[in-house]
Amino acid sequence: MVSLSRVFAVLALCTAPIIAMAQSQFATVATVDGAAITAFEVDQRTRFLRFLRAPGAGPDLALEQLIDDQLRLAAARQAGIELTPEGLDAGVEDFAGRADITVEEFTRRLRAQGIELGTAREFVRAGLTWREVVRSRFGSRAQISDDEIDRALGAGANGTRIRVLLNEIILPARPDRPEEVANSTREAERLQSITSFSRFQAEAGRLSAGPSRDQNGRLNWLELSELPASLGPILLALDRGEVTAPLRTQNAIILFQLRDIEEVAGDPTPPAAIDYAALYLPGGTSAQTQASRIKARIDTCDDLYGEARRMAPEALERGAKPLADIPEDVALELAKLDANEVSTALTRAGGETLVFLMLCSRVPTLSEDGEGTDREAVRQQLRSSRLEGFADGFLAELRAQAVIQIN
């Protein structure tokens, strides 16, 4: 006869791994001002990002987003802004509707990938709430004048395009290094007040982490239509010598100083898509030697397929995307390149992965319509871009002030 004590011992051995797994799932991987982010949340957000086919989807990006969401929601609470249950339901329905599916079908597809509906709801909640915070805080500062609309439309009216001549300073601000973010945020606030070209260029030579540091931050002429849409209105609003507000990208804070702006003859229509390739090299900046060897061996983007054969399948990303769908830091680098040129200025995974970025081609817009431009639509686009710039700066400020601990 088997004793009860033996039965309990066997049950304990069987349930111990289950308990341990449950405990590890809900282990704290990071805190934001004392608020915990668990391993389960990181896993769920990672699955969700992959479900959305987000560029760079992985645990590092998931954790970065969850930290930002904590900061966004904390700012909303401080401002007395809260999304109603009905508002959240409507937001989720709208989110699912973008893929032309019902919430029920959306839920079914999520579950098939091991994703809880609550994960998607929290993603939507953070986004909608943050939008209200930004509108409340910066709405009055994002008004667009008729002169700004005229300036934005002026290039296309006479078959001309706008290009800009800039200085840049790139300050490192990796999310997993709060002290680095805080230091760069302070430097950016100081640099923003500079109006002298020579002083800004001297600071670029001393501080900038980008390749343009060797030219004291001086860039060549850039086509406005090839820059991220959110940056165009910001640059158009500058006078010569003025510096943008700090612009936050994935691993850096960037400031641009306007040196000159001009209209030149040519088609002002932005490209329909940018065809580019990104080869992800482990080792961060230490992989620059490997990147130089690859650059010497290749001539076109197609040559990268051969280089990627010995790497993990996800090491090479290649595709043609509309400018609006390209990460802002990537779009900024692509704007500096001609076809088959390479940039190694970017990193991912907290600086542990070097991005070997190559511009394949700019896909022209083939269709043209002769309809007049809707000034109100342009006003809304400029206003949205300006609010986006304010939002990025505010989030960087929140990160610098928060106590973020990553276990």
LORODREN-371167 format. One record per residue: x, y, z of N, C-alpha, C in turn. Coordinates in steps of 0.2 Angstrom, whole numbers, padded with zeros to 4 digits, always signed. Example, Ala and Ser with C-alpha at 12.3 -4.5 7.8 and 13.67 -1.06 7.14 Angstrom:
2
+0066-0028+0039+0062-0022+0039+0066-0016+0039 +0064-0011+0035+0068-0005+0036+0064+0000+0039 
//
This chain:
407
+0004-0006+0000+0000+0000+0000+0004+0006+0000 +0003+0011-0005+0007+0017-0005+0005+0022+0000 +0010+0025+0004+0008+0029+0009+0006+0036+0006 +0002+0040+0010+0000+0046+0008+0006+0051+0007 +0011+0050+0012+0017+0054+0011+0021+0054+0005 +0021+0047+0002+0024+0046-0004+0020+0049-0010 +0014+0049-0010+0009+0052-0015+0011+0060-0015 +0011+0063-0009+0012+0070-0009+0019+0072-0011 +0024+0068-0010+0030+0069-0012+0031+0069-0020 +0027+0064-0023+0027+0063-0030+0024+0069-0033 +0018+0071-0030+0014+0077-0033+0018+0083-0032 +0022+0084-0027+0026+0090-0026+0032+0090-0032 +0035+0084-0033+0040+0084-0038+0037+0086-0045 +0030+0084-0046+0027+0085-0053+0025+0093-0054 +0023+0096-0048+0021+0103-0048+0026+0108-0048 +0032+0106-0045+0037+0110-0044+0039+0114-0050 +0041+0110-0056+0042+0114-0062+0037+0119-0064 +0031+0117-0064+0025+0121-0066+0025+0128-0062 +0026+0127-0055+0027+0133-0051+0032+0137-0052 +0038+0134-0054+0044+0138-0055+0043+0142-0062 +0040+0138-0067+0039+0142-0073+0034+0148-0072 +0029+0147-0068+0024+0152-0067+0028+0158-0063 +0032+0156-0059+0036+0162-0055+0041+0165-0060 +0044+0162-0064+0049+0165-0069+0045+0169-0074 +0039+0167-0076+0035+0171-0080+0034+0178-0078 +0032+0178-0071+0030+0185-0068+0036+0188-0064 +0042+0186-0065+0048+0189-0062+0049+0196-0065 +0051+0200-0061+0052+0207-0063+0058+0208-0067 +0058+0211-0073+0064+0211-0077+0066+0219-0078 +0061+0223-0076+0063+0230-0075+0058+0234-0071 +0060+0240-0068+0055+0244-0065+0056+0251-0068 +0051+0255-0068+0050+0262-0070+0047+0266-0064 +0052+0269-0061+0049+0273-0055+0046+0268-0050 +0048+0262-0049+0045+0257-0045+0040+0253-0047 +0037+0255-0053+0032+0250-0057+0036+0245-0060 +0033+0239-0059+0037+0233-0062+0034+0231-0069 +0039+0229-0073+0038+0226-0079+0040+0218-0079 +0036+0214-0081+0037+0207-0080+0040+0203-0086 +0043+0197-0085+0045+0193-0091+0039+0191-0095 +0033+0190-0092+0027+0188-0096+0025+0194-0100 +0025+0200-0098+0024+0206-0102+0028+0207-0108 +0035+0206-0107+0040+0207-0112+0039+0201-0117 +0037+0195-0115+0036+0190-0120+0030+0191-0124 +0024+0193-0121+0018+0195-0124+0019+0201-0129 +0023+0206-0127+0024+0212-0132+0028+0209-0138 +0033+0205-0136+0037+0203-0142+0033+0199-0147 +0029+0194-0144+0024+0191-0149+0020+0195-0153 +0017+0200-0149+0013+0205-0153+0016+0209-0158 +0022+0211-0157+0026+0215-0162+0028+0211-0168 +0029+0204-0167+0030+0200-0172+0024+0198-0176 +0018+0198-0172+0012+0197-0176+0011+0203-0180 +0013+0209-0178+0012+0215-0182+0017+0216-0187 +0022+0212-0187+0028+0212-0192+0032+0219-0191 +0032+0221-0185+0036+0227-0184+0043+0226-0185 +0047+0231-0188+0054+0231-0189+0058+0230-0183 +0062+0226-0182+0066+0225-0176+0063+0222-0171 +0057+0218-0172+0053+0215-0167+0058+0210-0163 +0058+0211-0156+0061+0206-0152+0061+0208-0145 +0064+0205-0140+0063+0206-0133+0066+0213-0131 +0071+0215-0135+0074+0222-0133+0069+0228-0135 +0066+0227-0141+0062+0232-0143+0055+0232-0139 +0053+0226-0137+0047+0225-0133+0048+0229-0126 +0054+0227-0123+0055+0230-0116+0056+0238-0117 +0059+0240-0122+0059+0248-0123+0052+0251-0124 +0048+0247-0127+0041+0250-0128+0037+0250-0122 +0038+0245-0118+0035+0244-0111+0037+0249-0106 +0043+0251-0107+0046+0256-0102+0043+0263-0104 +0043+0264-0111+0040+0270-0113+0032+0271-0112 +0029+0265-0112+0022+0265-0110+0020+0267-0103 +0025+0264-0099+0024+0266-0092+0025+0273-0091 +0030+0276-0094+0031+0283-0093+0025+0287-0096 +0022+0285-0102+0016+0288-0105+0010+0288-0100 +0009+0282-0098+0003+0282-0093+0004+0286-0087 +0010+0286-0084+0011+0290-0078+0010+0297-0079 +0012+0299-0085+0011+0306-0087+0004+0308-0088 +0000+0303-0090-0007+0304-0091-0011+0304-0084 -0009+0300-0080-0011+0300-0073-0010+0307-0070 -0004+0309-0071-0002+0316-0068-0006+0322-0071 -0008+0321-0077-0012+0326-0080-0019+0325-0079 -0021+0320-0076-0029+0318-0075-0032+0316-0081 -0028+0313-0085-0031+0310-0092-0032+0302-0091 -0038+0300-0092-0039+0293-0092-0044+0291-0097 -0042+0285-0101-0046+0283-0106-0052+0279-0103 -0058+0280-0106-0064+0277-0103-0064+0270-0106 -0068+0265-0103-0069+0258-0106-0072+0258-0113 -0076+0263-0114-0080+0263-0120-0074+0266-0126 -0070+0271-0123-0065+0273-0128-0060+0268-0130 -0058+0264-0125-0053+0258-0126-0056+0253-0131 -0063+0251-0130-0066+0247-0134-0066+0249-0141 -0068+0256-0142-0068+0259-0149-0061+0259-0152 -0056+0260-0148-0049+0260-0150-0047+0253-0153 -0049+0248-0149-0047+0241-0151-0051+0239-0158 -0057+0241-0158-0061+0240-0164-0058+0243-0170 -0056+0250-0169-0053+0253-0175-0046+0250-0177 -0042+0248-0172-0036+0245-0173-0037+0238-0177 -0042+0234-0175-0043+0228-0179-0046+0230-0186 -0050+0235-0186-0053+0237-0193-0048+0239-0198 -0042+0241-0196-0037+0243-0201-0035+0237-0205 -0036+0231-0202-0034+0225-0206-0040+0222-0209 -0046+0226-0209-0052+0224-0211-0055+0217-0208 -0054+0217-0202-0057+0211-0198-0060+0214-0192 -0065+0209-0189-0068+0211-0183-0064+0210-0177 -0066+0212-0171-0063+0211-0165-0062+0204-0163 -0068+0200-0165-0068+0193-0164-0063+0189-0168 -0062+0191-0174-0057+0188-0178-0050+0190-0176 -0049+0196-0174-0043+0199-0172-0041+0195-0166 -0046+0194-0161-0044+0190-0155-0042+0183-0157 -0046+0180-0162-0044+0173-0163-0037+0172-0166 -0035+0177-0170-0028+0177-0173-0023+0178-0168 -0025+0182-0163-0020+0183-0158-0019+0177-0154 -0024+0174-0152-0024+0168-0148-0020+0162-0152 -0021+0162-0158-0017+0157-0162-0009+0158-0162 -0007+0164-0160+0000+0165-0159+0002+0166-0152 -0003+0164-0147-0001+0164-0140-0001+0170-0137 -0005+0175-0140-0006+0182-0137-0012+0183-0134 -0013+0186-0128-0019+0188-0125-0022+0194-0128 -0028+0195-0128-0031+0201-0131-0029+0207-0126 -0028+0205-0120-0026+0211-0115-0020+0214-0117 -0015+0210-0120-0009+0213-0123-0010+0218-0128 -0015+0217-0133-0016+0222-0138-0020+0228-0135 -0025+0226-0130-0028+0232-0127-0024+0237-0123 -0019+0234-0120-0014+0239-0116-0010+0243-0121 -0008+0239-0127-0004+0243-0132-0008+0249-0135 -0015+0247-0136-0019+0253-0139-0021+0258-0133 -0021+0256-0127-0023+0261-0122-0017+0266-0121 -0011+0263-0121-0005+0268-0120-0005+0273-0126 -0006+0270-0132-0006+0275-0138-0011+0280-0138 -0017+0278-0137-0023+0283-0137-0022+0288-0131 -0020+0286-0125-0019+0290-0119-0014+0295-0121 -0008+0293-0123-0002+0297-0125-0004+0303-0130 -0008+0301-0135-0011+0306-0140-0014+0311-0136 -0019+0310-0131-0022+0315-0128-0018+0319-0123 -0013+0316-0120-0008+0320-0116-0004+0325-0121 -0002+0323-0127+0002+0327-0131-0003+0333-0133 -0009+0331-0135-0014+0336-0138-0015+0341-0132 -0016+0339-0126-0017+0343-0120-0011+0348-0119 -0005+0345-0119+0000+0349-0117+0003+0353-0122 +0003+0351-0129+0006+0355-0134+0002+0357-0139 -0005+0356-0139-0009+0358-0144-0009+0365-0146 -0009+0370-0141-0009+0377-0142-0002+0379-0146 +0003+0375-0145+0010+0377-0148+0011+0374-0155 +0006+0370-0157+0007+0366-0164+0002+0369-0169 +0000+0376-0168-0004+0379-0173+0000+0380-0179 -0003+0380-0185+0001+0381-0192-0002+0387-0195 +0002+0391-0197+0000+0398-0200-0001+0397-0208 -0004+0401-0211-0005+0401-0218+0002+0402-0221 +0006+0406-0219+0013+0406-0222+0017+0400-0222 +0016+0396-0217+0019+0389-0216+0016+0385-0222 +0010+0385-0223+0007+0381-0228+0009+0383-0235 +0009+0390-0236+0012+0392-0242+0019+0390-0244 +0023+0390-0238+0030+0388-0239+0031+0381-0241 +0026+0376-0237+0027+0369-0238+0024+0367-0245 +0020+0371-0248+0017+0370-0255+0021+0373-0260 +0025+0378-0258+0028+0382-0263+0032+0379-0268 +0036+0374-0266+0040+0370-0271+0036+0367-0276 +0031+0364-0275+0027+0360-0280+0023+0364-0285 +0022+0370-0283+0018+0375-0287+0021+0376-0294 +0028+0377-0294+0031+0379-0300+0036+0374-0303 +0034+0368-0301+0039+0362-0303+0046+0362-0301 +0046+0365-0294+0053+0365-0291+0052+0361-0285 +0058+0359-0282+0058+0355-0276+0063+0359-0271 +0062+0357-0265+0066+0360-0259+0071+0356-0257 +0077+0359-0256+0082+0355-0252+0085+0359-0247 +0088+0356-0242+0091+0359-0236+0098+0357-0235 +0102+0362-0232+0109+0361-0230+0109+0361-0223 +0111+0356-0219+0111+0356-0212+0118+0354-0209 +0118+0356-0203+0123+0353-0198+0119+0348-0193 +0123+0343-0191+0120+0339-0186+0124+0337-0181 +0121+0335-0175+0124+0333-0169+0120+0327-0167 +0124+0321-0166+0120+0315-0164+0123+0313-0157 +0119+0313-0152+0121+0311-0146+0118+0304-0144 +0123+0300-0141+0120+0293-0139+0115+0293-0134 +0110+0289-0134+0105+0289-0129+0101+0282-0129 +0105+0277-0128+0103+0270-0128+0098+0269-0122 +0092+0267-0123+0087+0266-0118+0089+0262-0112 +0093+0258-0113+0095+0253-0107+0101+0257-0103 +0103+0263-0105+0108+0267-0101+0105+0273-0099 +0101+0273-0093+0098+0280-0091+0103+0285-0090 +0109+0284-0088+0114+0290-0086+0116+0293-0093 +0117+0289-0098+0119+0291-0105+0113+0295-0107 +0107+0293-0107+0101+0297-0109+0100+0304-0106 +0101+0304-0099+0101+0310-0095+0106+0315-0097 +0112+0312-0098+0118+0317-0100+0117+0320-0107 +0114+0315-0112+0113+0318-0118+0107+0323-0119 +0102+0322-0114+0097+0326-0114+0099+0333-0112 +0103+0333-0107+0106+0340-0104+0110+0343-0110 +0114+0339-0113+0118+0342-0118+0114+0345-0124 +0109+0341-0126+0104+0344-0131+0101+0350-0129 +0099+0351-0123+0095+0357-0121+0100+0363-0122 +0106+0362-0120+0111+0367-0120+0113+0369-0128 +0113+0364-0132+0115+0365-0139+0110+0368-0143 +0103+0367-0141+0098+0370-0144+0098+0377-0145 +0101+0381-0140+0101+0388-0140+0107+0391-0145 +0111+0387-0148+0116+0389-0152+0114+0392-0158 +0116+0398-0161+0114+0401-0167+0120+0402-0172 +0126+0401-0169+0132+0402-0173+0134+0395-0177 +0135+0396-0183+0137+0390-0187+0144+0387-0184 +0149+0391-0183+0155+0389-0181+0155+0386-0174 +0151+0388-0170+0151+0386-0163+0147+0379-0163 +0142+0378-0167+0138+0372-0168+0143+0367-0171 +0147+0369-0176+0151+0364-0179+0157+0362-0175 +0159+0366-0171+0164+0364-0166+0161+0359-0161 +0155+0360-0158+0152+0356-0154+0151+0349-0157 +0149+0349-0164+0148+0343-0167+0155+0339-0167 +0160+0342-0169+0167+0339-0169+0169+0336-0162 +0166+0339-0157+0168+0337-0150+0164+0332-0147 +0157+0332-0149+0152+0328-0146+0149+0323-0150 +0148+0324-0156+0144+0320-0160+0146+0313-0161 +0141+0308-0161+0143+0301-0161+0142+0298-0168 +0140+0303-0173+0139+0300-0180+0145+0301-0184 +0145+0298-0190+0150+0299-0195+0152+0306-0197 +0146+0310-0197+0147+0317-0199+0152+0321-0194 +0153+0318-0189+0158+0321-0184+0165+0323-0187 +0167+0319-0192+0173+0320-0195+0173+0327-0200 +0167+0329-0201+0166+0335-0205+0163+0340-0201 +0164+0340-0194+0161+0344-0189+0154+0345-0190 +0150+0339-0192+0143+0339-0192+0140+0342-0198 +0144+0344-0203+0142+0346-0210+0139+0341-0214 +0133+0342-0216+0130+0337-0221+0130+0340-0228 +0129+0336-0233+0128+0339-0240+0120+0340-0241 +0119+0343-0246+0112+0345-0248+0107+0339-0247 +0102+0340-0244+0097+0334-0243+0090+0336-0246 +0087+0332-0250+0080+0333-0253+0075+0333-0247 +0071+0338-0247+0066+0338-0241+0061+0332-0242 +0059+0330-0248+0054+0325-0249+0057+0318-0247 +0063+0317-0247+0066+0311-0245+0068+0310-0237 +0066+0316-0233+0067+0315-0226+0061+0313-0223 +0061+0310-0217+0055+0308-0213+0050+0314-0213 +0043+0312-0214+0038+0317-0215+0038+0322-0209 +0039+0319-0203+0039+0323-0197+0044+0328-0197 +0050+0327-0200+0055+0332-0200+0054+0338-0205 +0051+0337-0210+0050+0342-0215+0047+0348-0212 +0042+0348-0209+0039+0354-0206+0043+0358-0201 +0047+0354-0197+0051+0357-0192+0057+0361-0195 +0060+0358-0201+0065+0362-0204+0063+0368-0208 +0057+0367-0211+0054+0373-0214+0052+0379-0210 +0051+0377-0203+0049+0383-0199+0056+0386-0196 +0062+0384-0198+0068+0387-0195+0070+0392-0199 +0074+0397-0196+0078+0402-0199+0085+0400-0200 +0089+0402-0204+0096+0400-0204+0099+0401-0198 +0103+0396-0196+0106+0396-0189+0103+0394-0183 +0096+0393-0184+0092+0390-0179+0093+0383-0178 +0092+0380-0172+0093+0373-0171+0086+0370-0169 +0085+0364-0172+0078+0360-0170+0078+0358-0162 +0072+0357-0160+0072+0354-0153+0075+0347-0154 +0077+0344-0148+0080+0338-0148+0075+0333-0151 +0078+0329-0156+0074+0323-0160+0076+0317-0157 +0071+0313-0154+0073+0306-0151+0072+0301-0156 +0078+0297-0157+0077+0291-0161+0078+0285-0157 +0079+0279-0160+0079+0273-0156+0085+0273-0151 +0091+0275-0153+0097+0275-0149+0100+0281-0148 +0097+0287-0150+0101+0293-0150+0096+0299-0150 +0099+0305-0148+0096+0311-0148+0099+0315-0154 +0095+0318-0159+0098+0322-0164+0096+0329-0164 +0101+0333-0166+0099+0340-0167+0102+0342-0174 +0098+0346-0177+0099+0349-0184+0100+0357-0184 +0105+0359-0187+0105+0367-0188+0104+0368-0195 +0100+0373-0197+0099+0375-0204+0104+0380-0206 +0108+0377-0211+0113+0382-0214+0110+0385-0220 +0106+0382-0224+0103+0385-0230+0097+0381-0232 +0093+0384-0236+0087+0381-0239+0086+0384-0246 +0085+0380-0251+0084+0383-0258+0079+0379-0262 +0076+0382-0267+0072+0379-0272+0076+0377-0278 +0075+0371-0281+0079+0370-0287+0074+0367-0292 +0076+0367-0298+0071+0364-0303+0071+0357-0303 +0065+0354-0304+0064+0347-0303+0057+0345-0301 +0056+0338-0301+0050+0335-0299+0050+0335-0291 +0045+0339-0288+0045+0339-0281+0041+0333-0278 +0039+0328-0282+0035+0322-0279+0040+0318-0275 +0038+0316-0269+0042+0311-0265+0042+0304-0269 +0047+0300-0267+0047+0293-0270+0041+0289-0267 +0038+0285-0271+0033+0281-0269+0035+0276-0264 +0042+0274-0264+0044+0269-0259+0052+0270-0259 +0055+0267-0254+0062+0267-0253+0064+0259-0253 +0068+0257-0258+0071+0250-0258+0077+0250-0254 +0078+0247-0249+0084+0247-0245+0085+0240-0242 +0091+0239-0240+0093+0233-0236+0097+0234-0230 +0095+0230-0225+0099+0231-0218+0102+0224-0216 +0108+0224-0215+0112+0218-0213+0114+0219-0206 +0111+0215-0201+0113+0216-0194+0119+0212-0192 +0124+0215-0190+0130+0212-0188+0131+0212-0180 +0132+0206-0177+0133+0206-0170+0140+0210-0168 +0140+0213-0162+0146+0216-0160+0146+0223-0160 +0140+0226-0162+0140+0234-0162+0145+0237-0165 +0148+0242-0163+0153+0246-0166+0160+0242-0167 +0161+0237-0163+0167+0233-0165+0166+0229-0171 +0160+0229-0174+0159+0225-0181+0161+0230-0187 +0164+0236-0185+0165+0240-0191+0170+0238-0196 +0175+0234-0193+0180+0231-0198+0177+0226-0202 +0172+0221-0199+0168+0217-0203+0164+0220-0209 +0161+0226-0207+0157+0230-0211+0161+0233-0217 +0167+0235-0215+0172+0238-0221+0173+0232-0226 +0175+0226-0223+0176+0221-0228+0170+0219-0232 +0164+0219-0229+0158+0217-0233+0157+0223-0239 +0158+0229-0237+0157+0235-0241+0162+0234-0247 +0168+0232-0246+0173+0231-0251+0172+0225-0256 +0168+0221-0254+0166+0215-0258+0160+0215-0262 +0156+0220-0260+0149+0221-0264+0148+0227-0268 +0144+0227-0273+0142+0233-0277+0135+0235-0277 +0131+0230-0276+0123+0231-0276+0120+0228-0270 +0114+0229-0268+0110+0226-0263+0110+0219-0264 +0109+0217-0270+0108+0210-0272+0114+0206-0269 +0120+0209-0269+0126+0205-0267+0126+0203-0259 +0121+0207-0255+0121+0205-0248+0118+0199-0247 +0114+0196-0252+0111+0189-0251+0117+0184-0250 +0122+0185-0253+0128+0180-0253+0131+0181-0246 +0132+0187-0244+0135+0189-0237+0131+0186-0232 +0124+0186-0232+0120+0184-0227+0119+0176-0226 +0121+0172-0231+0120+0165-0231+0123+0162-0225 +0129+0164-0223+0132+0161-0217+0129+0164-0210 +0124+0168-0211+0121+0171-0204+0114+0168-0203 +0112+0171-0197+0105+0169-0196+0100+0171-0201 +0094+0168-0202+0090+0170-0207+0087+0177-0206 +0087+0180-0200+0084+0186-0199+0089+0192-0199 +0096+0190-0201+0101+0195-0201+0100+0200-0207 +0097+0198-0212+0096+0202-0218+0089+0204-0219 +0087+0211-0219+0081+0213-0220+0081+0217-0227 +0077+0216-0231+0077+0219-0238+0070+0220-0240 +0068+0226-0243+0061+0227-0245+0061+0234-0247 +0055+0236-0251+0053+0243-0253+0047+0245-0249 +0048+0250-0245+0043+0253-0241+0042+0260-0242 +0035+0262-0241+0034+0269-0241+0038+0273-0236 +0040+0279-0237+0044+0283-0232+0041+0283-0225 +0034+0283-0225+0031+0284-0218+0032+0277-0214 +0033+0271-0217+0034+0265-0214+0041+0263-0212 +0046+0268-0213+0053+0266-0212+0054+0270-0205 +0058+0266-0201+0060+0269-0194+0063+0276-0196 +0062+0281-0191+0064+0288-0193+0072+0288-0193 +0076+0284-0189+0083+0285-0189+0086+0282-0196 +0082+0276-0198+0084+0273-0204+0083+0278-0210 +0077+0281-0210+0075+0286-0215+0080+0291-0216 +0082+0294-0210+0087+0299-0210+0094+0297-0213 +0096+0291-0212+0102+0289-0215+0101+0288-0222 +0096+0285-0224+0094+0284-0231+0094+0290-0235 +0092+0296-0232+0091+0302-0236+0098+0305-0238 +0103+0302-0234+0110+0305-0235+0114+0301-0241 +0111+0295-0243+0114+0290-0247+0111+0291-0254 +0116+0289-0259+0114+0288-0266+0113+0280-0267 +0110+0278-0273+0109+0271-0274+0116+0267-0273 +0116+0262-0269+0121+0257-0268+0127+0260-0263 +0125+0266-0260+0130+0268-0255+0127+0265-0248 +0132+0265-0243+0131+0261-0237+0132+0266-0231 +0128+0265-0226+0129+0268-0219+0130+0263-0214 +0135+0264-0209+0135+0260-0203+0135+0264-0197 +0131+0269-0197+0130+0274-0192+0125+0272-0186 +0121+0267-0188+0116+0265-0183+0117+0258-0180 +0114+0257-0174+0115+0251-0170+0108+0249-0168 +0107+0243-0166+0101+0240-0163+0103+0236-0157 +0098+0234-0153+0099+0230-0147+0104+0233-0142 +0102+0239-0141+0106+0243-0136+0114+0244-0138 +0115+0244-0144+0122+0245-0146+0126+0239-0148 +0122+0233-0147+0126+0227-0148+0126+0224-0155 +0121+0227-0159+0121+0225-0166+0122+0231-0170 +0127+0230-0175+0128+0236-0180+0124+0235-0186 +0121+0240-0189+0116+0240-0194+0120+0242-0201 +0121+0237-0205+0125+0239-0212+0119+0240-0216 +0118+0247-0217+0112+0250-0221+0114+0252-0228 +0110+0249-0233+0112+0251-0240+0106+0253-0244 +0106+0258-0247+0101+0261-0251+0101+0257-0258 +0096+0254-0260+0095+0250-0266+0093+0255-0272 +0087+0258-0271+0084+0263-0275+0079+0267-0272 +0077+0272-0275+0071+0276-0274+0066+0275-0279 +0060+0272-0277+0055+0270-0282+0051+0276-0284 +0051+0278-0290+0047+0284-0292+0040+0283-0291 +0036+0289-0290+0029+0289-0290+0027+0289-0298 +0023+0284-0300+0021+0284-0307+0015+0287-0309 +0010+0287-0304+0004+0290-0306+0004+0298-0304 +0001+0302-0308+0000+0309-0306-0007+0311-0307 -0010+0315-0302-0016+0318-0303-0016+0326-0303 -0020+0329-0307-0019+0336-0307-0024+0340-0302 -0026+0336-0297-0031+0340-0293-0027+0344-0288 -0030+0350-0287-0027+0355-0282-0026+0352-0275 -0021+0355-0272-0020+0353-0265-0024+0355-0260 -0027+0351-0255-0031+0353-0250-0027+0356-0244 -0028+0363-0244-0024+0367-0239-0025+0364-0232 -0031+0362-0230-0033+0360-0224-0030+0353-0222 -0029+0349-0227-0026+0343-0226-0018+0344-0225 -0015+0349-0229-0008+0350-0227-0008+0353-0220 -0012+0357-0218-0012+0360-0211-0012+0355-0206 -0016+0350-0207-0017+0344-0202-0010+0340-0202 -0008+0339-0208-0001+0335-0209+0004+0338-0205 +0005+0345-0206+0010+0349-0203+0009+0349-0196 +0003+0350-0193+0002+0350-0186+0003+0343-0183 +0001+0338-0186+0003+0331-0184+0010+0330-0183 +0014+0332-0188+0021+0331-0188+0024+0336-0182 +0022+0342-0181+0024+0346-0176+0023+0343-0169 +0017+0340-0168+0015+0337-0162+0019+0331-0161 +0021+0327-0166+0025+0321-0165+0032+0323-0163 +0035+0329-0165+0041+0331-0163+0041+0333-0155 +0035+0337-0153+0035+0339-0146+0034+0332-0142 +0030+0327-0145+0029+0321-0141+0036+0317-0140 +0040+0317-0145+0047+0314-0144+0051+0317-0139 +0051+0324-0140+0055+0327-0135+0053+0327-0128 +0046+0327-0127+0043+0326-0120+0045+0319-0117 +0044+0314-0121+0046+0307-0119+0053+0306-0117 +0057+0309-0121+0065+0309-0119+0066+0313-0113 +0062+0318-0111+0063+0321-0105+0060+0317-0099 +0055+0313-0100+0052+0309-0095+0057+0303-0094 +0060+0301-0099+0065+0295-0098+0071+0298-0094 +0073+0304-0095+0079+0307-0092+0077+0308-0084 +0071+0309-0083+0069+0311-0076+0067+0304-0072 +0066+0299-0075+0063+0293-0072+0069+0289-0069 +0067+0285-0064+0072+0280-0062+0070+0273-0065 +0075+0271-0070+0073+0265-0073+0079+0260-0072 +0077+0254-0069+0081+0249-0067+0080+0243-0071 +0085+0240-0075+0084+0234-0079+0088+0228-0076 +0084+0223-0074+0087+0217-0070+0091+0213-0075 
//
